[in-house]
Amino acid sequence: MGEHWLSAYSRWVETWVPGGRLRRWEALGGGLSAQTSRVEVETADGELETRVVRRAGRGLPHTVQVEFECLRLAWGRGLAVPQPYGVDFSGRVFSEAYGVTAYVAGRVEFDPVDRLAYARQMGEQLANIHALGREAAALGFLERPPTDFEAAFGVGQHDPFWQEERLRAVLRPVWPLPAVNPDALLHGDYWPGNLLWRDGQLAAVVDWEDAVLGDPLLDAGISRLDLAWILGWEAAQAFWDAYRAVRPVDEGWLPYWDLAAALRLARLAGDDLAGWAAFFEPYGRGDITADTIQREVQQFIERALAAIAAQEAQG
């Protein structure tokens, strides 16, 4: 295994840094459908460079192109993303398609010193990403979110915690939700786990493999829910206030998108909330437990349902 990867990354250096020499490489993990590595290279001039290689999961080469195009667009507009260098579908270096970006020094932060400042930066950055929707649409490389209900949320689970039957009863009759806002460039998984921070500042938004084109409220619901159960409802509110200050939107359907985010999380986390919570322990968040996730998510769902009931009462 070691010799195989040594040979592969040596070929990578020959392709991307002619005359360079491989110093080291290390796996960084990746998203749900990619493997990411940091590669250190000594150039022919004796300089040290660090780049990131992100290999697509099996059967998902299109995610490499999606990520590259999104990063190229966002980087060109000065947003906090890694600089993209290119993609390779040839199979000569790795069997998988892969993309190459600059390495951004930073870390994932689940316990910021100032939670509200953190959330506000998240909101401002997402608003700026969404503003690229018209340019992204013109490139013609992005798909749209699924309109089929089962394609979006699966067949469902029977775990009472997620209240799936209740949520599906509200969402199914109105799905697909109306696109009431201009198309936005959606990250598709804009949560604290896909953000790198340095000295209290948002350094980079990473893992763009789920990017699509659609209503910005889709991203908003995901971010609001994840902030609510990771950092608290006040942080979720600060995020949304900061977003709206930069990019006002029609948010009449936001409670429905909040419920859609809850169904999405149910599909990802399943019935193993304890295992889901354990992910955060190495980040110093032993206070996140199955019980706290359950409490915060249920409160989030109740707020959304109450907002929908209030809208219906007003006619």
C-alpha positions in Angstrom: 0.0 0.0 0.0 2.8 2.5 0.9 4.8 1.8 -2.2 1.7 2.1 -4.4 0.9 5.6 -3.0 4.5 6.7 -3.1 4.6 5.8 -6.7 1.3 7.6 -7.4 2.3 10.8 -5.7 5.7 10.8 -7.4 3.9 10.6 -10.7 1.6 13.5 -9.5 4.7 15.6 -8.9 6.0 14.9 -12.4 2.7 16.0 -13.8 2.0 19.1 -11.7 5.5 20.3 -10.6 8.0 19.4 -13.3 11.5 19.1 -12.0 10.1 19.0 -8.4 10.7 16.4 -5.8 8.1 14.8 -3.5 8.8 15.6 0.2 5.8 14.1 1.9 2.1 13.5 1.7 -0.6 12.8 4.2 -4.2 11.9 4.1 -6.6 14.6 5.3 -9.8 12.6 5.0 -12.5 14.2 2.9 -16.2 14.6 2.4 -18.7 11.9 2.0 -17.5 11.1 -1.5 -13.8 12.1 -1.7 -10.4 11.4 -0.4 -8.1 14.4 0.3 -4.4 14.6 0.8 -1.9 17.3 1.5 1.2 17.1 -0.6 4.5 18.8 0.1 6.9 19.4 -2.9 10.3 20.9 -3.3 10.3 22.7 -6.6 13.2 22.8 -9.1 14.2 26.1 -7.6 14.4 24.7 -4.1 11.2 26.3 -2.9 8.7 24.3 -0.8 5.1 24.2 -2.0 2.1 22.6 -0.4 -1.0 21.6 -2.4 -4.1 19.6 -1.8 -5.2 16.7 -4.0 -8.8 15.7 -3.8 -9.7 12.4 -5.4 -13.4 11.7 -6.3 -15.2 8.7 -4.9 -15.9 5.8 -7.1 -18.4 6.7 -9.8 -18.4 10.4 -9.0 -16.0 12.0 -11.3 -18.4 14.9 -12.0 -17.9 16.2 -8.4 -14.3 17.0 -9.3 -15.4 19.3 -12.2 -18.2 20.8 -10.1 -15.8 21.7 -7.2 -13.1 23.1 -9.6 -15.6 25.3 -11.4 -17.1 26.6 -8.2 -13.7 27.3 -6.7 -12.6 29.1 -9.8 -15.6 31.3 -9.8 -15.4 32.1 -6.1 -11.7 32.6 -6.1 -12.0 35.0 -9.0 -14.4 37.1 -6.9 -12.1 37.2 -3.9 -14.0 34.9 -1.7 -12.5 32.8 1.1 -11.8 29.5 -0.9 -8.7 27.6 -1.8 -7.1 28.6 -5.1 -7.9 26.0 -7.7 -5.1 24.8 -10.0 -6.8 22.2 -12.2 -8.4 18.8 -12.6 -7.2 15.5 -14.1 -9.6 12.8 -15.6 -6.9 10.9 -17.4 -6.3 8.1 -15.0 -2.6 8.2 -15.5 -1.8 9.4 -12.0 -4.7 8.1 -9.9 -7.4 5.7 -11.0 -9.9 8.3 -9.8 -10.5 11.8 -11.2 -9.0 14.4 -9.0 -8.6 18.1 -8.5 -5.7 20.2 -7.2 -5.9 23.3 -5.0 -3.7 25.4 -2.9 -3.3 24.4 0.8 -5.0 26.8 3.2 -3.5 26.9 6.7 -6.4 26.7 9.1 -8.5 24.3 11.1 -12.1 23.3 11.6 -13.5 25.0 14.6 -16.5 23.7 16.5 -15.9 25.7 19.7 -15.1 29.3 18.8 -14.3 31.8 21.5 -16.9 34.2 20.1 -19.8 32.1 18.7 -21.8 35.1 17.4 -18.9 36.6 15.5 -18.2 33.2 14.1 -21.8 32.8 13.0 -21.9 36.3 11.5 -18.9 35.6 9.4 -20.5 32.4 8.2 -23.6 34.3 7.2 -21.8 37.1 5.3 -19.6 34.6 3.4 -22.6 32.5 2.3 -24.4 35.6 1.1 -21.4 36.4 -1.0 -21.3 32.9 -2.4 -25.0 33.0 -3.3 -24.5 36.3 -5.1 -22.6 34.3 -7.8 -25.7 32.5 -8.9 -26.1 34.2 -12.3 -22.5 33.7 -13.2 -22.6 30.0 -12.1 -25.8 29.4 -14.2 -24.1 30.9 -17.3 -21.3 28.3 -17.0 -23.8 25.5 -17.3 -22.1 23.0 -15.1 -24.4 22.8 -12.1 -27.3 20.5 -11.5 -30.4 21.5 -9.6 -31.7 19.9 -6.4 -33.9 16.8 -6.9 -37.6 17.6 -7.4 -38.6 14.0 -6.5 -39.4 13.8 -2.8 -37.9 10.3 -2.3 -34.8 11.2 -4.3 -34.3 14.2 -1.9 -35.0 12.5 1.4 -35.1 8.7 0.9 -37.8 6.4 2.0 -37.7 7.5 5.6 -36.9 5.9 9.0 -39.1 5.0 11.9 -37.0 6.5 14.7 -39.5 8.7 16.6 -36.8 11.2 17.5 -36.7 12.6 13.9 -40.5 13.0 13.7 -40.2 12.0 10.1 -43.8 11.1 9.5 -44.8 14.5 10.8 -42.3 16.4 8.7 -43.1 14.4 5.6 -46.8 15.1 6.0 -46.0 18.8 5.9 -43.4 18.8 3.1 -44.6 16.2 0.7 -47.8 18.1 -0.4 -45.7 21.2 -1.3 -42.6 19.5 -2.7 -40.7 20.7 -4.6 -40.8 23.9 -2.7 -41.3 27.0 -4.9 -38.1 28.8 -5.9 -39.1 32.3 -4.9 -35.6 33.8 -5.0 -33.2 34.2 -7.9 -31.0 31.2 -8.5 -28.0 31.1 -6.2 -24.7 29.2 -6.3 -25.5 26.7 -3.4 -22.6 25.1 -1.6 -25.0 22.3 -0.6 -23.2 21.4 2.7 -22.4 24.7 4.3 -21.8 23.7 7.9 -19.0 24.3 10.4 -17.3 21.1 9.4 -16.6 22.5 5.9 -15.0 25.8 7.1 -11.4 26.5 8.0 -10.5 29.2 10.4 -7.3 31.0 11.3 -7.0 33.6 14.2 -10.7 34.0 14.5 -11.2 34.7 10.7 -12.9 32.5 8.2 -9.9 31.3 6.0 -11.6 29.0 3.5 -14.9 27.3 2.5 -14.0 23.7 1.4 -15.7 20.5 0.1 -17.9 21.8 -2.7 -18.8 18.4 -4.1 -22.5 18.9 -3.3 -22.8 22.3 -5.0 -26.0 22.9 -7.0 -28.0 25.8 -8.5 -31.2 26.8 -6.7 -33.0 28.8 -4.1 -30.7 30.2 -1.4 -33.1 29.1 1.3 -31.9 25.5 0.8 -28.4 26.4 2.1 -29.8 28.6 4.7 -31.9 25.8 6.3 -28.9 23.5 6.5 -26.7 26.1 8.1 -29.3 27.3 10.5 -30.0 23.8 11.8 -26.4 22.8 12.1 -25.5 26.0 14.0 -28.5 25.5 16.3 -27.5 22.1 17.5 -23.7 22.8 17.5 -23.5 26.4 18.8 -27.0 27.2 19.9 -30.1 29.0 18.5 -28.6 32.4 19.2 -25.7 31.6 16.8 -28.2 30.4 14.2 -30.1 33.7 14.5 -26.8 35.7 14.3 -25.9 33.8 11.1 -29.2 34.6 9.4 -29.2 38.2 10.5 -25.8 38.7 9.0 -26.8 36.9 5.8 -29.9 39.1 5.3 -27.9 42.3 6.0 -25.7 41.4 2.9 -28.3 39.8 0.7 -32.0 40.3 1.5 -34.2 37.4 0.2 -37.8 36.4 0.2 -37.9 34.1 3.3 -41.5 33.1 3.3 -40.7 29.5 2.6 -37.8 29.4 5.1 -39.6 27.3 7.7 -40.2 24.6 5.1 -36.6 24.6 4.1 -35.7 24.3 7.8 -37.8 21.2 8.0 -36.2 19.9 4.8 -32.8 20.4 6.5 -34.0 18.3 9.5 -35.1 15.5 7.1 -31.7 15.7 5.5 -29.9 15.4 8.8 -32.1 12.4 9.7 -30.9 10.7 6.5 -27.3 11.4 7.3 -27.2 10.7 11.0 -29.7 7.8 11.1 -30.5 6.3 14.5 -26.9 6.5 15.8 -26.9 9.9 17.6 -24.3 8.7 20.1 -21.9 7.9 17.2 -22.8 11.2 15.6 -22.0 13.1 18.8 -18.7 11.2 19.3 -17.3 12.8 16.2 -17.0 16.1 18.1 -15.1 14.8 21.1 -11.6 15.2 19.5 -12.6 18.9 18.8 -13.1 19.6 22.5 -16.9 19.3 22.3 -17.7 16.5 24.7 -20.7 18.5 25.7 -22.4 17.6 22.4 -24.2 14.4 23.2 -27.1 12.4 21.8 -29.4 14.1 24.3 -28.2 17.7 23.4 -28.6 17.0 19.6 -32.1 15.6 20.2 -33.1 18.6 22.3 -31.8 21.2 19.9 -33.1 19.6 16.8 -36.5 19.1 18.3 -36.6 22.7 19.3 -35.6 23.7 15.8 -38.3 21.6 14.3 -41.0 23.1 16.7 -39.9 26.6 15.8 -40.3 25.8 12.1 -43.7 24.2 12.5 -44.9 27.1 14.7 -43.8 29.6 12.0 -45.7 27.6 9.3 -48.8 27.5 11.6 -48.6 31.2 12.0 -48.4 31.8 8.3 -51.4 29.6 7.7 -53.4 31.4 10.4 -52.7 34.7 8.6 -54.1 33.2 5.4 
